[in-house]
């Protein structure tokens, strides 16, 4: 007899964790896929996960803090993470920064 996993209403196997668009971490599994990020959003993600402030990133990239905030908002919407801790977890799990 083959054990068939129960499917949740969202279409994910029971115990799976939906991390971001098109990214599923099965129970006890590894990150399967992550959405491609534009270069600037990846730089912002790495900077924020490395404890840099918006002002520090703005100075580093020669942009206004409002522009960096815009890139951060687009990034958060793209990967469906809505706080700084979630961004940091995403960066670590994606291998962009080390813990």
GUFI-206526 format. One line per field, with one value per atom (N, C-alpha, C, O, CB): atom name; x, y, z. Coordinates in nm, 4 decimals, decimal comma. Glycine has a CB too. Layout:
N
at c(CA / ...)
u c(X / ...)
v c(Y / ...)
w c(Z / ...)
***
This chain:
99
at c(N / CA / C / O / CB / N / CA / C / O / CB / N / CA / C / O / CB / N / CA / C / O / CB / N / CA / C / O / CB / N / CA / C / O / CB / N / CA / C / O / CB / N / CA / C / O / CB / N / CA / C / O / CB / N / CA / C / O / CB / N / CA / C / O / CB / N / CA / C / O / CB / N / CA / C / O / CB / N / CA / C / O / CB / N / CA / C / O / CB / N / CA / C / O / CB / N / CA / C / O / CB / N / CA / C / O / CB / N / CA / C / O / CB / N / CA / C / O / CB / N / CA / C / O / CB / N / CA / C / O / CB / N / CA / C / O / CB / N / CA / C / O / CB / N / CA / C / O / CB / N / CA / C / O / CB / N / CA / C / O / CB / N / CA / C / O / CB / N / CA / C / O / CB / N / CA / C / O / CB / N / CA / C / O / CB / N / CA / C / O / CB / N / CA / C / O / CB / N / CA / C / O / CB / N / CA / C / O / CB / N / CA / C / O / CB / N / CA / C / O / CB / N / CA / C / O / CB / N / CA / C / O / CB / N / CA / C / O / CB / N / CA / C / O / CB / N / CA / C / O / CB / N / CA / C / O / CB / N / CA / C / O / CB / N / CA / C / O / CB / N / CA / C / O / CB / N / CA / C / O / CB / N / CA / C / O / CB / N / CA / C / O / CB / N / CA / C / O / CB / N / CA / C / O / CB / N / CA / C / O / CB / N / CA / C / O / CB / N / CA / C / O / CB / N / CA / C / O / CB / N / CA / C / O / CB / N / CA / C / O / CB / N / CA / C / O / CB / N / CA / C / O / CB / N / CA / C / O / CB / N / CA / C / O / CB / N / CA / C / O / CB / N / CA / C / O / CB / N / CA / C / O / CB / N / CA / C / O / CB / N / CA / C / O / CB / N / CA / C / O / CB / N / CA / C / O / CB / N / CA / C / O / CB / N / CA / C / O / CB / N / CA / C / O / CB / N / CA / C / O / CB / N / CA / C / O / CB / N / CA / C / O / CB / N / CA / C / O / CB / N / CA / C / O / CB / N / CA / C / O / CB / N / CA / C / O / CB / N / CA / C / O / CB / N / CA / C / O / CB / N / CA / C / O / CB / N / CA / C / O / CB / N / CA / C / O / CB / N / CA / C / O / CB / N / CA / C / O / CB / N / CA / C / O / CB / N / CA / C / O / CB / N / CA / C / O / CB / N / CA / C / O / CB / N / CA / C / O / CB / N / CA / C / O / CB / N / CA / C / O / CB / N / CA / C / O / CB / N / CA / C / O / CB / N / CA / C / O / CB / N / CA / C / O / CB / N / CA / C / O / CB / N / CA / C / O / CB / N / CA / C / O / CB)
u c(0,0842 / 0,0000 / 0,0887 / 0,1832 / -0,0958 / 0,0593 / 0,1364 / 0,0750 / -0,0458 / 0,1412 / 0,1601 / 0,1119 / 0,1008 / 0,2004 / 0,2063 / -0,0196 / -0,0438 / -0,0565 / -0,1366 / -0,1718 / 0,0226 / 0,0131 / -0,1221 / -0,1795 / 0,1257 / -0,1717 / -0,2949 / -0,2659 / -0,1606 / -0,3531 / -0,3590 / -0,3408 / -0,4249 / -0,5442 / -0,3795 / -0,3606 / -0,4310 / -0,5107 / -0,4849 / -0,3313 / -0,6074 / -0,6876 / -0,6032 / -0,6433 / -0,7862 / -0,4870 / -0,4039 / -0,3288 / -0,2644 / -0,3052 / -0,3353 / -0,2674 / -0,1303 / -0,0608 / -0,2551 / -0,0899 / 0,0396 / 0,0236 / -0,0800 / 0,1032 / 0,1250 / 0,1181 / 0,1143 / 0,1710 / 0,2385 / 0,0480 / 0,0371 / 0,1767 / 0,2566 / -0,0526 / 0,2056 / 0,3354 / 0,4332 / 0,5409 / 0,3933 / 0,3971 / 0,4852 / 0,4739 / 0,3740 / 0,4505 / 0,5749 / 0,5796 / 0,5923 / 0,6897 / 0,6969 / 0,4934 / 0,4990 / 0,5821 / 0,5426 / 0,3566 / 0,6976 / 0,7920 / 0,7799 / 0,7905 / 0,9310 / 0,7590 / 0,7482 / 0,6862 / 0,6595 / 0,8881 / 0,6625 / 0,6037 / 0,6864 / 0,8075 / 0,5906 / 0,6227 / 0,6823 / 0,7884 / 0,8670 / 0,7420 / 0,7922 / 0,8928 / 0,8213 / 0,7383 / 0,9850 / 0,8533 / 0,7940 / 0,9062 / 0,9967 / 0,6945 / 0,8987 / 0,9942 / 0,9179 / 0,8406 / 1,0625 / 0,9376 / 0,8688 / 0,9180 / 1,0263 / 0,8887 / 0,8407 / 0,8845 / 1,0222 / 1,0419 / 0,7818 / 1,1159 / 1,2507 / 1,3292 / 1,4351 / 1,2444 / 1,2781 / 1,3436 / 1,4221 / 1,4332 / 1,2427 / 1,4749 / 1,5538 / 1,4719 / 1,3668 / 1,6845 / 1,5211 / 1,4592 / 1,4598 / 1,5656 / 1,5330 / 1,3432 / 1,3315 / 1,3626 / 1,4379 / 1,1926 / 1,3073 / 1,3236 / 1,2991 / 1,2210 / 1,2275 / 1,3636 / 1,3356 / 1,3165 / 1,3774 / 1,4493 / 1,2324 / 1,2100 / 1,3362 / 1,4124 / 1,0920 / 1,3572 / 1,4733 / 1,4514 / 1,3452 / 1,4953 / 1,5510 / 1,5428 / 1,6246 / 1,7336 / 1,5915 / 1,5730 / 1,6559 / 1,7806 / 1,7798 / 1,5754 / 1,8857 / 2,0137 / 2,0022 / 2,0562 / 2,1166 / 1,9331 / 1,9233 / 1,8471 / 1,8858 / 1,8542 / 1,7388 / 1,6637 / 1,7477 / 1,7390 / 1,5345 / 1,8286 / 1,9172 / 2,0207 / 2,0529 / 1,9874 / 2,0727 / 2,1688 / 2,1042 / 2,1652 / 2,2260 / 1,9815 / 1,9075 / 1,8841 / 1,9030 / 1,7710 / 1,8436 / 1,8187 / 1,9451 / 1,9404 / 1,7678 / 2,0561 / 2,1820 / 2,2213 / 2,2659 / 2,2941 / 2,2048 / 2,2382 / 2,1517 / 2,2033 / 2,2242 / 2,0212 / 1,9305 / 1,9556 / 1,9507 / 1,7846 / 1,9824 / 2,0101 / 2,1435 / 2,1674 / 2,0096 / 2,2301 / 2,3605 / 2,3562 / 2,4607 / 2,4669 / 2,2374 / 2,2138 / 2,2460 / 2,2728 / 2,2941 / 2,2441 / 2,2635 / 2,1288 / 2,0240 / 2,3252 / 2,1332 / 2,0106 / 1,9776 / 2,0595 / 2,0235 / 1,8568 / 1,8135 / 1,9057 / 1,9446 / 1,6666 / 1,9404 / 2,0279 / 2,1667 / 2,2258 / 2,0389 / 2,2188 / 2,3504 / 2,3471 / 2,4397 / 2,3967 / 2,2407 / 2,2278 / 2,2102 / 2,2655 / 2,1096 / 2,1342 / 2,1138 / 2,2472 / 2,2750 / 2,0131 / 2,3290 / 2,4604 / 2,5487 / 2,6187 / 2,5278 / 2,5457 / 2,6288 / 2,5923 / 2,6804 / 2,6158 / 2,4623 / 2,4163 / 2,3960 / 2,3516 / 2,2877 / 2,4281 / 2,4123 / 2,2682 / 2,2421 / 2,5070 / 2,1746 / 2,0325 / 1,9718 / 2,0338 / 1,9607 / 1,8502 / 1,7826 / 1,7264 / 1,7006 / 1,6691 / 1,7077 / 1,6468 / 1,5078 / 1,4684 / 1,6367 / 1,4342 / 1,3012 / 1,3115 / 1,2263 / 1,2291 / 1,4145 / 1,4332 / 1,4664 / 1,4171 / 1,5448 / 1,5498 / 1,5838 / 1,4601 / 1,4387 / 1,6961 / 1,3781 / 1,2516 / 1,1610 / 1,0942 / 1,1784 / 1,1587 / 1,0769 / 1,1253 / 1,0451 / 1,0811 / 1,2576 / 1,3121 / 1,2809 / 1,2499 / 1,4650 / 1,2891 / 1,2586 / 1,1124 / 1,0815 / 1,2889 / 1,0219 / 0,8787 / 0,8502 / 0,7718 / 0,7955 / 0,9135 / 0,8950 / 0,9484 / 0,8867 / 0,9656 / 1,0630 / 1,1225 / 1,0298 / 1,0056 / 1,2584 / 0,9785 / 0,8910 / 0,7634 / 0,7143 / 0,8558 / 0,7111 / 0,5900 / 0,6217 / 0,5410 / 0,5323 / 0,7378 / 0,7761 / 0,7902 / 0,7444 / 0,9065 / 0,8537 / 0,8773 / 0,7746 / 0,7838 / 1,0168 / 0,6768 / 0,5665 / 0,6160 / 0,5736 / 0,4796 / 0,7064 / 0,7573 / 0,7351 / 0,7632 / 0,9105 / 0,6851 / 0,6410 / 0,7084 / 0,6561 / 0,4946 / 0,8227 / 0,8982 / 1,0467 / 1,0848 / 0,8498 / 1,1295 / 1,2734 / 1,3251 / 1,4178 / 1,3425 / 1,2667 / 1,3081 / 1,2819 / 1,3635 / 1,2341 / 1,1691 / 1,1380 / 1,2351 / 1,2752 / 0,9966 / 1,2733 / 1,3728 / 1,5056 / 1,5711 / 1,3925 / 1,5451 / 1,6712 / 1,6663 / 1,7613 / 1,7022 / 1,5555 / 1,5403 / 1,5482 / 1,6136 / 1,4065 / 1,4810 / 1,4815 / 1,6236 / 1,6650 / 1,3893 / 1,6981 / 1,8356 / 1,9249 / 2,0088 / 1,8941 / 1,9071 / 1,9868 / 1,9504 / 2,0390 / 1,9671 / 1,8213 / 1,7772 / 1,8113 / 1,8294 / 1,6276 / 1,8199 / 1,8548 / 2,0049 / 2,0502 / 1,7989 / 2,0815 / 2,2270 / 2,2909 / 2,4078 / 2,2644 / 2,2159 / 2,2724 / 2,3618 / 2,4573 / 2,1606 / 2,3314 / 2,4146 / 2,4281 / 2,3472 / 2,3528 / 2,5297 / 2,5452 / 2,4930 / 2,4890 / 2,6940 / 2,4537 / 2,3942 / 2,4963 / 2,4619 / 2,3250)
v c(-0,1174 / 0,0000 / 0,1237 / 0,1321 / -0,0002 / 0,2195 / 0,3426 / 0,4496 / 0,4728 / 0,3898 / 0,5140 / 0,6220 / 0,7502 / 0,7980 / 0,6426 / 0,8060 / 0,9281 / 1,0426 / 1,0347 / 0,9160 / 1,1512 / 1,2623 / 1,3315 / 1,3425 / 1,3628 / 1,3777 / 1,4548 / 1,5904 / 1,6494 / 1,4696 / 1,6393 / 1,7684 / 1,8727 / 1,8533 / 1,7609 / 1,9835 / 2,0934 / 2,1695 / 2,1547 / 2,1885 / 2,2508 / 2,3267 / 2,4134 / 2,4389 / 2,4134 / 2,4591 / 2,5454 / 2,4661 / 2,5255 / 2,6231 / 2,3340 / 2,2516 / 2,2045 / 2,1376 / 2,3257 / 2,2379 / 2,1950 / 2,0675 / 2,0468 / 2,3051 / 1,9814 / 1,8636 / 1,9061 / 2,0089 / 1,7697 / 1,8275 / 1,8589 / 1,8630 / 1,7716 / 1,7556 / 1,9688 / 1,9848 / 2,0646 / 2,1005 / 1,8510 / 2,0932 / 2,1733 / 2,3193 / 2,3605 / 2,1550 / 2,3964 / 2,5365 / 2,6199 / 2,6072 / 2,5647 / 2,7053 / 2,7952 / 2,9143 / 2,9909 / 2,8389 / 2,9320 / 3,0340 / 3,1602 / 3,2693 / 2,9814 / 3,1514 / 3,2655 / 3,2159 / 3,0964 / 3,3328 / 3,3051 / 3,2581 / 3,1457 / 3,1596 / 3,3735 / 3,0375 / 2,9206 / 2,8525 / 2,7732 / 2,9601 / 2,8818 / 2,8207 / 2,7386 / 2,7907 / 2,9283 / 2,6111 / 2,5235 / 2,4514 / 2,3957 / 2,4225 / 2,4533 / 2,3767 / 2,2597 / 2,2782 / 2,4641 / 2,1389 / 2,0238 / 1,9955 / 2,0405 / 1,9012 / 1,9219 / 1,8926 / 1,8259 / 1,7225 / 1,8024 / 1,8861 / 1,8314 / 1,8471 / 1,7863 / 1,6875 / 1,9287 / 1,9441 / 2,0732 / 2,1502 / 1,9371 / 2,0949 / 2,2125 / 2,3085 / 2,2726 / 2,1739 / 2,4289 / 2,5287 / 2,4765 / 2,4432 / 2,6656 / 2,4691 / 2,4089 / 2,5093 / 2,4777 / 2,3516 / 2,6266 / 2,7252 / 2,8621 / 2,8749 / 2,6979 / 2,9638 / 3,0989 / 3,1854 / 3,1601 / 3,1539 / 3,2873 / 3,3728 / 3,4512 / 3,4881 / 3,4689 / 3,4762 / 3,5551 / 3,6993 / 3,7572 / 3,5475 / 3,7551 / 3,8928 / 3,9833 / 3,9458 / 3,9036 / 4,1024 / 4,2004 / 4,2311 / 4,2170 / 4,3310 / 4,2723 / 4,2935 / 4,3905 / 4,3638 / 4,3459 / 4,5015 / 4,6012 / 4,5454 / 4,5692 / 4,7292 / 4,4710 / 4,4128 / 4,3101 / 4,3005 / 4,3483 / 4,2336 / 4,1375 / 4,2101 / 4,1650 / 4,0479 / 4,3219 / 4,4006 / 4,4578 / 4,4581 / 4,5140 / 4,5058 / 4,5595 / 4,4472 / 4,4672 / 4,6225 / 4,3307 / 4,2163 / 4,1781 / 4,1577 / 4,0960 / 4,1687 / 4,1330 / 4,2397 / 4,2073 / 4,1152 / 4,3655 / 4,4742 / 4,4729 / 4,4855 / 4,6074 / 4,4578 / 4,4561 / 4,3344 / 4,3441 / 4,4578 / 4,2207 / 4,0990 / 4,1085 / 4,0358 / 3,9769 / 4,1980 / 4,2190 / 4,3331 / 4,3845 / 4,2478 / 4,3726 / 4,4741 / 4,6162 / 4,7008 / 4,4412 / 4,6446 / 4,7827 / 4,8540 / 4,7924 / 4,7876 / 4,9838 / 5,0620 / 5,1106 / 5,1012 / 5,1810 / 5,1626 / 5,2185 / 5,3335 / 5,3447 / 5,2666 / 5,4186 / 5,5324 / 5,4872 / 5,5459 / 5,6238 / 5,3838 / 5,3318 / 5,2754 / 5,2972 / 5,2235 / 5,2030 / 5,1469 / 5,2575 / 5,2490 / 5,0493 / 5,3605 / 5,4726 / 5,5411 / 5,5749 / 5,5739 / 5,5616 / 5,6231 / 5,5329 / 5,5809 / 5,6512 / 5,4035 / 5,3075 / 5,3004 / 5,2887 / 5,1694 / 5,3075 / 5,2943 / 5,4285 / 5,4330 / 5,2165 / 5,5382 / 5,6743 / 5,6993 / 5,7508 / 5,6954 / 5,6616 / 5,6824 / 5,7466 / 5,7512 / 5,5486 / 5,7959 / 5,8531 / 5,7399 / 5,6303 / 5,9503 / 5,7665 / 5,6646 / 5,6215 / 5,5064 / 5,7174 / 5,7136 / 5,6791 / 5,5751 / 5,4869 / 5,8060 / 5,5851 / 5,4884 / 5,3512 / 5,2494 / 5,5349 / 5,3489 / 5,2222 / 5,1621 / 5,0410 / 5,2416 / 5,2458 / 5,1979 / 5,1391 / 5,0383 / 5,3131 / 5,2019 / 5,1515 / 5,0126 / 4,9208 / 5,2496 / 4,9982 / 4,8676 / 4,7622 / 4,6476 / 4,8773 / 4,8011 / 4,7092 / 4,6658 / 4,5479 / 4,7756 / 4,7619 / 4,7302 / 4,6356 / 4,5416 / 4,8598 / 4,6605 / 4,5721 / 4,4324 / 4,3325 / 4,6305 / 4,4262 / 4,2983 / 4,2203 / 4,1015 / 4,3202 / 4,2873 / 4,2209 / 4,1700 / 4,0617 / 4,3167 / 4,2489 / 4,2071 / 4,0869 / 3,9946 / 4,3250 / 4,0877 / 3,9801 / 3,8463 / 3,7438 / 4,0148 / 3,8467 / 3,7201 / 3,6939 / 3,5948 / 3,7195 / 3,7838 / 3,7702 / 3,7547 / 3,6655 / 3,6508 / 3,8433 / 3,8520 / 3,9956 / 4,0879 / 3,8096 / 4,0160 / 4,1502 / 4,2081 / 4,3024 / 4,1493 / 4,1541 / 4,2147 / 4,1866 / 4,1005 / 4,1612 / 4,2598 / 4,2486 / 4,1110 / 4,0591 / 4,3553 / 4,0521 / 3,9178 / 3,8162 / 3,7271 / 3,8760 / 3,8297 / 3,7409 / 3,7585 / 3,6610 / 3,7650 / 3,8837 / 3,9085 / 3,8432 / 3,7847 / 4,0593 / 3,8532 / 3,7941 / 3,6422 / 3,5805 / 3,8348 / 3,5815 / 3,4360 / 3,3941 / 3,2955 / 3,3897 / 3,4700 / 3,4391 / 3,4458 / 3,3581 / 3,5358 / 3,5501 / 3,5653 / 3,4505 / 3,4021 / 3,6987 / 3,4071 / 3,2959 / 3,1673 / 3,0935 / 3,2808 / 3,1384 / 3,0139 / 3,0095 / 2,9020 / 2,9962 / 3,1269 / 3,1325 / 3,1268 / 3,1143 / 3,2575 / 3,1360 / 3,1304 / 3,2618 / 3,2644 / 3,0283 / 3,3725 / 3,5027 / 3,5574 / 3,6301 / 3,6015 / 3,5231 / 3,5608 / 3,4392 / 3,3465 / 3,6829 / 3,4412 / 3,3303 / 3,3735 / 3,4924 / 3,2851 / 3,2770 / 3,3059 / 3,3538 / 3,3822 / 3,1839)
w c(0,0000 / 0,0000 / 0,0000 / 0,0784 / 0,1214 / -0,0870 / -0,1005 / -0,0115 / -0,0138 / -0,2483 / 0,0663 / 0,1526 / 0,0709 / 0,0164 / 0,2750 / 0,0622 / -0,0135 / 0,0856 / 0,1788 / -0,1031 / 0,0669 / 0,1611 / 0,1504 / 0,0421 / 0,1368 / 0,2643 / 0,2642 / 0,2025 / 0,2270 / 0,4079 / 0,1231 / 0,0574 / 0,1299 / 0,1530 / -0,0934 / 0,1652 / 0,2309 / 0,1256 / 0,0061 / 0,3054 / 0,1685 / 0,0725 / -0,0202 / -0,1338 / 0,1460 / 0,0263 / -0,0580 / -0,1637 / -0,2501 / 0,0276 / -0,1592 / -0,2568 / -0,2127 / -0,2891 / -0,3831 / -0,0912 / -0,0392 / 0,0413 / 0,1044 / 0,0471 / 0,0401 / 0,1264 / 0,2732 / 0,3102 / 0,1003 / 0,3550 / 0,4963 / 0,5584 / 0,5383 / 0,5687 / 0,6336 / 0,6967 / 0,6124 / 0,6601 / 0,7268 / 0,4869 / 0,4021 / 0,4423 / 0,5014 / 0,2521 / 0,4108 / 0,4484 / 0,3218 / 0,2476 / 0,5463 / 0,2976 / 0,1825 / 0,2220 / 0,3100 / 0,1353 / 0,1583 / 0,1989 / 0,1166 / 0,1726 / 0,1900 / -0,0099 / -0,0997 / -0,2298 / -0,2429 / -0,1247 / -0,3267 / -0,4518 / -0,5135 / -0,5307 / -0,5506 / -0,5459 / -0,6101 / -0,5253 / -0,5771 / -0,7411 / -0,3965 / -0,3101 / -0,2045 / -0,1301 / -0,2445 / -0,1981 / -0,0980 / -0,0258 / -0,0880 / -0,1624 / 0,1062 / 0,1847 / 0,2436 / 0,3376 / 0,2965 / 0,1906 / 0,2462 / 0,3875 / 0,4248 / 0,1570 / 0,4668 / 0,6030 / 0,6018 / 0,5380 / 0,6745 / 0,6724 / 0,6791 / 0,5502 / 0,5343 / 0,7152 / 0,4571 / 0,3287 / 0,3167 / 0,4121 / 0,2199 / 0,2012 / 0,1711 / 0,0858 / 0,0328 / 0,1000 / 0,0737 / -0,0120 / -0,1550 / -0,2085 / -0,0019 / -0,2168 / -0,3479 / -0,4585 / -0,5506 / -0,3666 / -0,4513 / -0,5568 / -0,4969 / -0,4026 / -0,6763 / -0,5490 / -0,5042 / -0,6271 / -0,7311 / -0,4133 / -0,6161 / -0,7329 / -0,7656 / -0,6763 / -0,7085 / -0,8931 / -0,9345 / -0,8889 / -0,9118 / -1,0903 / -0,8256 / -0,7777 / -0,8679 / -0,9112 / -0,6316 / -0,8966 / -0,9675 / -0,8845 / -0,7622 / -0,9962 / -0,9509 / -0,8827 / -0,7645 / -0,6572 / -0,9816 / -0,7837 / -0,6759 / -0,5561 / -0,4417 / -0,7270 / -0,5812 / -0,4702 / -0,3957 / -0,2732 / -0,5209 / -0,4675 / -0,4016 / -0,3160 / -0,2061 / -0,5059 / -0,3654 / -0,2886 / -0,1623 / -0,0553 / -0,3750 / -0,1754 / -0,0605 / 0,0412 / 0,1611 / -0,1059 / -0,0060 / 0,0819 / 0,1587 / 0,2800 / 0,0006 / 0,0893 / 0,1544 / 0,2570 / 0,3670 / 0,0495 / 0,2207 / 0,3127 / 0,4377 / 0,5488 / 0,2429 / 0,4209 / 0,5360 / 0,6237 / 0,7463 / 0,4895 / 0,5622 / 0,6391 / 0,7118 / 0,8083 / 0,5474 / 0,6657 / 0,7296 / 0,8308 / 0,8706 / 0,6239 / 0,8722 / 0,9762 / 0,9340 / 1,0194 / 1,0967 / 0,8045 / 0,7593 / 0,7634 / 0,7444 / 0,6149 / 0,7882 / 0,7905 / 0,6502 / 0,5588 / 0,8875 / 0,6346 / 0,5071 / 0,4670 / 0,3508 / 0,5153 / 0,5629 / 0,5331 / 0,4901 / 0,3995 / 0,6545 / 0,5541 / 0,5154 / 0,3737 / 0,2956 / 0,6142 / 0,3409 / 0,2066 / 0,1028 / -0,0069 / 0,2004 / 0,1365 / 0,0449 / 0,0151 / -0,1000 / 0,1043 / 0,1172 / 0,0981 / 0,0127 / -0,0765 / 0,2342 / 0,0392 / -0,0338 / -0,1822 / -0,2673 / 0,0288 / -0,2135 / -0,3516 / -0,4207 / -0,5354 / -0,3551 / -0,3519 / -0,4073 / -0,4500 / -0,5587 / -0,5278 / -0,3617 / -0,3860 / -0,2625 / -0,1563 / -0,4207 / -0,2777 / -0,1618 / -0,0746 / -0,1242 / -0,2063 / 0,0545 / 0,1412 / 0,0924 / 0,1112 / 0,2840 / 0,0302 / -0,0221 / -0,1343 / -0,1451 / -0,0738 / -0,2168 / -0,3250 / -0,2675 / -0,3160 / -0,4212 / -0,1646 / -0,1009 / -0,0352 / -0,0425 / 0,0031 / 0,0290 / 0,0879 / -0,0198 / 0,0033 / 0,1615 / -0,1376 / -0,2479 / -0,2910 / -0,3086 / -0,3678 / -0,3077 / -0,3461 / -0,2391 / -0,2717 / -0,3684 / -0,1127 / -0,0025 / -0,0094 / 0,0076 / 0,1343 / -0,0343 / -0,0425 / -0,1598 / -0,1463 / -0,0573 / -0,2738 / -0,3903 / -0,3609 / -0,3979 / -0,5149 / -0,2945 / -0,2570 / -0,1643 / -0,1853 / -0,1896 / -0,0625 / 0,0343 / -0,0324 / -0,0005 / 0,1488 / -0,1245 / -0,1962 / -0,2859 / -0,2962 / -0,2809 / -0,3504 / -0,4418 / -0,3700 / -0,4205 / -0,5115 / -0,2518 / -0,1818 / -0,0716 / 0,0009 / -0,1222 / -0,0601 / 0,0367 / 0,1798 / 0,2532 / 0,0004 / 0,2169 / 0,3536 / 0,3959 / 0,3193 / 0,3645 / 0,5166 / 0,5524 / 0,6763 / 0,7357 / 0,5733 / 0,7165 / 0,8257 / 0,8062 / 0,7269 / 0,9631 / 0,8789 / 0,8631 / 0,9035 / 0,8413 / 0,9444 / 1,0060 / 1,0477 / 0,9364 / 0,9129 / 1,1765 / 0,8686 / 0,7569 / 0,6414 / 0,5778 / 0,7087 / 0,6141 / 0,5093 / 0,5441 / 0,4579 / 0,4879 / 0,6702 / 0,7142 / 0,7019 / 0,6535 / 0,8591 / 0,7457 / 0,7317 / 0,5852 / 0,5511 / 0,7925 / 0,4993 / 0,3566 / 0,3006 / 0,2248 / 0,2802 / 0,3379 / 0,2888 / 0,3352 / 0,2591 / 0,3356 / 0,4596 / 0,5121 / 0,4420 / 0,3990 / 0,6632 / 0,4293 / 0,3657 / 0,2174 / 0,1603 / 0,3839 / 0,1553 / 0,0141 / -0,0095 / -0,1233 / -0,0474 / 0,0981 / 0,0857 / 0,0473 / 0,0089 / -0,0141 / 0,0569 / 0,0227 / 0,1341 / 0,1071 / -0,0070 / 0,2572 / 0,3725 / 0,4636 / 0,4583 / 0,4505 / 0,5457 / 0,6405 / 0,7767 / 0,8082 / 0,6506 / 0,8557 / 0,9867 / 1,0865 / 1,2013 / 1,0410)
***
